[in-house]
Amino acid sequence: MAEGLQKVNDQNFETEVEKHEGTVVVDLGAGWCPPCKILDPIIAEVAAEVADRAKVVSCDVDESRNTAVRFNILNVPTLIFFKNGQEKQRLVGVVPKEMIIEEIDKLAS
């Protein structure tokens, strides 16, 4: 999971993501996952760059199994983009920072 990001889990996912007004990007990953470790610094950079227009959080699928099952997470890392509590987009695997920011900007417009 990306350092310095707010962590969400089964207990606070609804409050922090689904009840949040605006855009939220959820980084679902696991500590044992090499691609997740590659994505972590990218997510940290994105969180810093988009702080004025989106909330970026991380969720460990091993610690939050109910959330992983509920959102049918079959591969990590998976990024889920929410707008006003509704899932709008998913990206799976290591993706470039520019692609993540582009998705955030689409939701903000």
N, C-alpha and C positions, 0 to 999 in steps of 0.2 A: 504494500500500500504506500502511496505517496506520503512522504513526510510533511507535516505541517498542515495537512488538510483535515477538515472535520471528518470524523469517522461516523458512519451510520451503521445501524445493525437492526436486527429483527424488532427490537423494542422501540426504536425511535424513527424508523424508516418512514412511517406514515406521517408523523409530525414534521420531520425535516425535509421530506421530499414531496410527498403527495399533497400535503396541505400548504406547501410553499407557493406563494403567488409569484410568478415569473419563471425564469429558466433555471433548471437544475441539471447538472451533468453528474451521473453516478458512475464511478469507476469501480466495477466489480472485478475483483481479482483474488489472488491467494499468495501467501508468503513463499510457497514452494515453487511458484510458477516463474520460470526464467523470462518469458515475454512480459509478464507483469512488472518485473523489476526493470526491464528496458523502458516500459511505458511510464513508470513512476515519475522520473524527472520531467518528462514531457507534460504530464498532468499537473505537476507543481508549477511549471511555467505558465500553462494555460490558466490555472486558478489565479495566479498573480495578474495576468494580463486582462482577464475578463471580470475581475472582481466587481466592477461597476455595473455589469449587465447580466451576470450569471453566478449562481452558486455552484461550486464544484466540491463533491464529497466522495469519499472512498468507502467501500464496503467489502469486507473479507468474506468470501462465500463459505469458508470453513466455519467461521464464527456466526454466520447468519444464514444457516441452511434454509430456514423457512422462506426468506426473501429470495434466495437462489432458486428454490423450487417454484415459488409463486411466479417469478418472471422467466422461468424456463431457461435458466442459464446453463448451457451445455458446454461452452468454451470460455476460458478466461485468457486474457482480459476481455471484458465486454463493457462498452460504454453505452449507457442508456441516457437519452436526452428527454427531459420532461419539460412541459410548458403548462403552468398552472395545474400541476398534478397529473397531467395526462402524458403517457408515453408518446413521443413523436418520432423518434429515430433511434437506431442502434448501429454501433460500429463494433466489429469483432476483430481482435488481434491488435498488433502494434500498428498504430496509424500516426501519420505526421501531425505535428502541432497545427499546421495550417488547415488541415482537414477538420480537426476538432473545432477550431475557431470559426471556420466557415459554417459549420452546422449550428453553432451558437448564434452567429449573426443572422442566419436564416430564421431562427426562432424569435429573435429580438425584433425583426422587422414586421 
